[in-house]
Amino acid sequence: MKKYDVIVVGAGISGLLAALTLSKHGKKVLVLEKKRHIGGNCNSYTVDGYQVDTGAHAITHLFEGPLKRLMDNYFDFLPVFEDYGHYYVRTENALIKVPSNLKDFVTFDVLPRKDRVMLSQTLTKAFTLSSFGIDLSNQSVYDFIPKNLSKDTYDFVDTICTFLSGRSMKETSAERVLSGSSFVRDSITQEQFDAMIGKLEPKKLQSAESILASILPYHLHASLQARMTKVTQPFTSLERLATNDVNYSQGYPRKGLKALLNAILSSLPETVEIKKECEVTSILVQNGKVSGVEADEIYTSDLVIYTGFATELSSLIKDLPLEYTGNLKGIVHSKSLTIWLGLVNELPEFNYTGSEIWFKDFAYWAMPISNYDPSLAPKDKQLIGFSFVIDENKSEEQELKKAYDMIFRAHPNIEKYIEMQHEQILIPEKAAVTIDGKFADIRTPVQNLYLAGTDTDRRSMGITRASYSIIELLKILNEDGNLH
């Protein structure tokens, strides 16, 4: 039996961030991953000369969000982020910028003027209630909005909800739309981080910006990196509603999503050991306290961090309390489909940085990621990812055909330019943020067994949500005397 200070189950983004942070607090860490590849949904790989990500991604809250705090305090190497750009709505006739404040919404003629006025009033009401501390997390968007809107408006609202929560507007809370649209922002300052975690030894970070600037050419836009260090003046509530920017503090990592993964791996000290293709079959407990795990052999530790699906925890531990396992069963999953298309030419209709939404019938969210970094596609070619939330009750073949039909409806000329097609079906987050969906607590009924990942924190999405969960994990470990 081998003894470690910490065993981390799972080498997705949450598991690797847990290993990085705990090792920087002096722990000897073992990470066990059942698959051949690490990184989970934070990775990239090559298909016929195109570098695709595991799903289309935008990294949010980069000024003072959780990933920024983790990078500042634990990373030895920093990825370089490019400005995300803007969100657009694609219609049959135009590409129109998505409004991010009431002023822009007035001229958003994708929707009828009457509907825009009513939605503006509804948004003002929701924001005001939220500003006064009224909890809107249990009130659905459908219940909150007027009931005499046009079909296009309902479809638009439903699409926004679907991509924020993985579920329809009847299952998405009004609070989720406010936070997901950056009207309500959760930031973590360095002072807040120090108060939760305790101060770390100061260290000089190696600047990836200075290293890569001489190697990688900049594209058509400035790096986000220079803006990430400036101090921003917080808006008042009314100012944010009037002048909010929906792409506030968002970016895409140059060289693709694997650049973020590589930055984490390069920052891991020698005290971290990663074993791939090593599935944990049991979490060992003695007298109510975790003692290790069983995989290809038995590994012992007085501290275990589980970052797999919380819904699967009961299969690894016997005799968990029924109330606890019942709560875990209430966690809701959503399934996504991403279709990557490699195009033989750079098409004018995708000449932007950011992403577009098609909201009629079968909605998609699309990103031309090679516009951020041309090296992601062969020379003078283009790579675009189209993401859909799919119905888990229907066959994948049905949903795939419907998705391609929708892409070709939105872009009738694209088919003749396609030279690479690649499909991914993923669970983008381990818990969907719905009205009735549950989330797991980081503490478990087993002493010194903790959970981390996107089913333990409902804030934001994807990598940002995983980062929130790691900071919350560090805070709880500190409170329990298991961090320093």
Residue pairs with C-beta under 8 A, 6 or more apart in sequence:
1 292
1 297
1 298
1 299
1 300
2 30
2 297
2 299
2 300
3 299
3 300
3 301
4 28
4 29
4 30
4 273
4 299
4 300
4 301
5 22
5 26
5 27
5 28
5 29
5 301
5 302
5 303
6 19
6 22
6 27
6 28
6 29
6 30
6 301
6 303
6 304
6 305
7 29
7 30
7 31
7 32
7 292
7 293
7 299
7 301
7 303
7 304
7 305
8 15
8 18
8 19
8 22
8 29
8 30
8 31
8 32
8 304
8 305
8 307
9 15
9 32
9 280
9 283
9 293
9 304
9 305
9 306
9 307
9 308
10 31
10 32
10 33
10 40
10 306
10 307
10 308
10 453
11 19
11 31
11 32
11 33
11 38
11 39
11 40
11 274
11 276
12 38
12 39
12 40
12 41
12 42
12 307
12 453
12 466
13 39
13 40
13 41
13 42
13 261
13 264
13 463
13 466
14 40
14 307
14 452
14 453
14 454
14 466
14 469
14 470
15 31
15 33
15 40
15 305
15 307
15 452
15 453
16 31
16 38
16 39
16 261
16 264
16 265
16 268
17 70
17 264
17 466
17 467
17 470
18 305
18 307
18 452
18 470
18 473
19 29
19 31
19 268
19 272
19 274
20 70
20 74
20 75
20 264
20 267
20 268
20 272
21 70
21 74
21 470
21 474
22 29
22 305
22 477
22 483
23 29
23 268
23 269
23 271
23 272
24 73
24 74
24 200
24 269
25 200
25 483
25 484
26 484
27 271
27 303
28 271
29 271
29 272
29 273
30 272
30 273
30 275
30 299
30 301
31 272
31 273
31 274
31 275
32 275
32 278
32 279
32 280
32 293
32 295
32 299
33 274
33 275
33 276
33 277
33 278
34 277
34 278
34 279
34 280
35 276
35 277
36 276
36 277
37 43
37 276
38 261
38 265
38 274
38 276
39 54
39 258
39 261
40 54
41 54
41 55
41 426
41 428
41 462
42 54
42 57
42 257
42 260
42 261
42 463
43 53
43 54
43 257
43 258
43 261
44 51
44 52
44 53
44 54
44 256
44 257
44 258
44 261
45 51
45 52
45 258
46 52
47 340
47 342
47 420
47 422
48 342
48 419
48 420
49 342
49 377
49 378
49 420
50 340
50 342
50 370
50 376
50 377
50 378
50 381
50 383
50 420
50 422
51 256
51 258
51 375
51 376
51 377
51 383
52 340
52 383
52 385
52 422
52 424
53 256
53 257
53 258
53 369
53 385
54 257
54 424
54 426
55 336
55 338
55 385
55 387
55 424
55 426
55 428
56 338
56 355
56 365
56 366
56 367
56 369
56 385
56 386
56 387
57 252
57 257
57 462
57 463
58 84
58 250
58 251
58 252
58 355
58 367
59 67
59 81
59 84
59 250
59 251
59 252
59 253
59 260
59 462
59 463
59 464
60 249
60 250
60 460
60 461
60 462
60 464
61 67
61 68
61 185
61 186
61 187
61 249
61 460
61 464
62 68
62 81
62 224
62 228
62 249
62 250
62 251
63 187
63 227
63 228
63 232
63 248
63 249
64 187
64 188
64 189
64 232
64 249
65 186
65 187
65 188
65 249
65 460
65 464
65 467
66 188
66 464
66 467
66 468
66 470
66 471
67 463
67 464
67 467
68 188
68 228
69 188
69 190
69 193
69 467
69 471
70 467
70 470
70 471
71 78
71 263
72 190
72 205
73 193
73 197
73 200
74 267
75 205
75 263
75 264
75 267
76 205
76 206
76 266
76 267
77 206
77 208
77 262
77 263
77 266
77 267
78 205
78 206
78 207
78 208
78 209
78 225
78 263
79 208
79 253
79 254
79 255
79 259
79 260
79 262
79 263
80 208
80 209
80 212
80 216
80 223
80 225
80 253
80 254
80 255
80 259
81 223
81 224
81 225
81 228
81 251
81 252
81 253
81 254
82 219
82 221
82 223
82 224
82 251
82 252
82 253
82 254
82 353
82 372
82 373
83 221
83 222
83 223
83 224
83 227
83 247
83 250
83 251
83 353
84 224
84 247
84 250
84 251
84 252
84 353
84 354
85 221
85 247
85 352
85 353
85 354
85 355
86 97
86 98
86 246
86 247
86 352
86 353
86 354
87 97
87 98
87 100
87 246
87 247
87 354
87 355
87 356
87 357
88 95
88 96
88 97
88 98
88 352
88 354
88 355
88 356
88 357
89 95
89 96
89 97
89 98
89 110
89 156
89 356
89 357
89 358
89 359
90 356
90 357
90 358
90 366
90 410
91 110
92 410
95 349
95 352
95 356
96 108
96 109
96 110
97 104
98 108
98 246
98 357
99 105
99 107
99 108
100 181
100 182
100 244
100 245
100 246
100 247
101 241
101 242
101 243
101 244
101 245
102 120
102 123
102 124
102 241
102 242
103 242
103 243
105 116
105 119
105 120
105 123
106 116
106 120
108 116
110 152
110 156
111 119
111 150
111 152
111 153
111 156
112 150
112 152
112 153
115 149
115 150
115 153
118 145
118 146
118 148
118 149
119 145
119 146
119 149
119 153
119 157
122 144
122 145
122 146
123 183
123 241
124 241
126 136
126 144
126 174
126 177
126 178
127 178
127 183
127 184
127 237
127 241
129 136
130 136
130 175
130 178
130 183
130 184
131 237
135 175
136 144
136 173
136 174
136 175
136 178
137 173
137 175
137 176
138 173
138 435
139 173
139 174
139 175
139 435
140 169
140 170
140 171
140 172
140 173
140 174
140 435
141 157
141 161
141 169
141 170
141 172
141 173
141 174
141 176
141 177
142 168
142 169
142 170
144 174
145 157
145 169
149 157
152 359
152 360
154 169
155 359
155 360
155 361
155 363
156 359
157 169
158 168
158 169
158 359
158 363
159 357
159 359
159 363
160 177
160 180
160 181
160 357
160 359
161 167
161 168
161 169
161 171
161 172
161 176
161 177
162 168
162 172
162 363
162 389
163 357
163 363
163 365
163 387
163 389
164 172
164 176
164 177
164 180
164 181
164 433
164 461
165 171
165 172
165 173
165 176
165 180
165 334
165 432
165 433
165 434
166 332
166 334
166 336
166 389
166 428
166 429
166 432
166 433
166 434
167 332
167 334
167 432
167 434
167 437
171 434
171 435
171 436
171 437
172 433
172 434
172 435
173 433
173 434
173 435
175 184
176 433
178 184
179 185
179 186
179 459
179 460
180 460
180 461
181 244
181 246
182 244
182 245
182 246
182 248
183 240
183 241
183 244
185 248
186 459
186 460
186 468
188 471
193 471
196 471
196 474
196 475
196 478
197 471
197 474
197 475
197 478
197 483
198 478
198 483
198 484
208 263
209 223
209 225
209 226
212 254
216 254
216 255
216 373
216 375
219 371
219 372
219 373
219 374
220 353
220 371
221 353
223 254
224 251
235 243
235 244
247 354
252 367
252 369
252 372
253 259
253 260
254 372
254 373
255 373
255 375
255 376
256 369
256 373
256 376
260 463
275 295
275 296
278 295
278 296
279 295
280 293
280 294
280 295
280 308
280 316
281 294
281 295
281 316
282 293
282 294
282 316
282 317
283 290
283 292
283 293
283 294
283 304
283 306
283 313
283 316
283 317
283 446
283 449
284 290
284 291
284 292
284 293
284 294
284 298
284 300
285 291
285 317
285 446
285 449
288 446
288 447
289 302
289 446
289 447
289 448
290 301
290 302
290 303
290 304
290 446
290 447
290 448
290 449
291 300
291 301
291 302
292 298
292 299
292 300
292 301
292 304
293 299
293 301
293 304
302 448
303 448
303 450
303 482
304 448
304 449
304 450
305 450
305 451
305 452
305 473
306 313
306 316
306 444
306 449
306 450
306 451
306 452
307 451
307 452
307 453
308 453
309 430
309 455
310 328
310 331
310 430
310 431
310 440
310 451
310 453
310 455
310 456
311 328
311 329
311 331
311 333
311 455
313 320
313 325
313 328
313 440
313 444
313 451
314 320
314 325
314 328
317 446
317 449
320 445
320 446
321 445
324 444
324 445
327 438
327 440
328 438
328 440
329 438
330 436
330 437
330 438
331 430
331 431
331 437
331 438
331 439
331 440
331 455
332 431
332 432
332 434
332 436
332 437
332 438
333 392
333 427
333 430
333 431
333 432
334 389
334 392
334 427
334 428
334 429
334 432
335 389
335 390
335 392
335 425
335 426
335 427
336 387
336 388
336 389
336 390
336 425
336 426
336 427
336 428
337 387
337 388
337 390
337 396
337 399
337 400
337 403
337 423
337 424
337 425
338 385
338 386
338 387
338 388
338 423
338 424
338 426
339 385
339 386
339 388
339 400
339 403
339 404
339 407
339 421
339 422
339 423
340 383
340 384
340 385
340 386
340 420
340 421
340 422
340 423
340 424
341 383
341 384
341 385
341 386
341 407
341 414
341 418
341 420
341 421
342 377
342 378
342 381
342 382
342 383
342 418
342 419
342 420
342 421
342 422
343 381
343 382
343 383
343 384
343 414
343 417
343 418
343 419
344 381
344 417
344 418
344 419
345 380
345 381
345 382
345 417
346 380
346 381
346 382
347 382
347 414
347 417
349 411
350 368
350 371
350 382
350 384
351 371
352 368
352 371
353 368
353 371
353 372
354 367
355 365
355 366
355 367
356 365
356 366
357 363
357 364
357 365
357 366
358 364
358 366
358 406
358 410
361 406
362 388
362 402
362 403
362 405
362 406
363 388
363 389
364 386
364 387
364 388
364 403
364 406
364 407
364 410
365 386
365 387
365 388
366 384
366 385
366 386
366 387
367 384
367 385
368 382
368 383
368 384
369 376
369 383
369 384
369 385
370 376
370 377
370 381
370 382
370 383
370 384
371 382
376 383
377 383
381 419
386 403
386 407
388 399
388 403
388 406
390 396
390 399
390 403
390 425
391 399
396 425
400 423
407 414
408 414
408 415
428 461
428 462
429 454
429 455
429 461
429 462
429 465
430 453
430 454
430 455
431 437
431 438
431 439
431 440
431 454
431 455
431 458
433 458
439 455
439 456
439 457
439 458
440 451
440 455
440 456
441 451
441 456
442 450
442 451
442 452
442 456
442 469
442 472
442 473
442 476
443 450
443 476
443 480
444 450
444 451
448 480
448 482
450 473
450 476
450 477
452 466
452 469
452 470
452 473
453 466
453 469
454 462
454 465
454 466
454 469
456 469
456 472
456 473
457 465
457 468
457 469
457 472
458 465
459 465
459 468
460 468
474 483
477 483
478 484
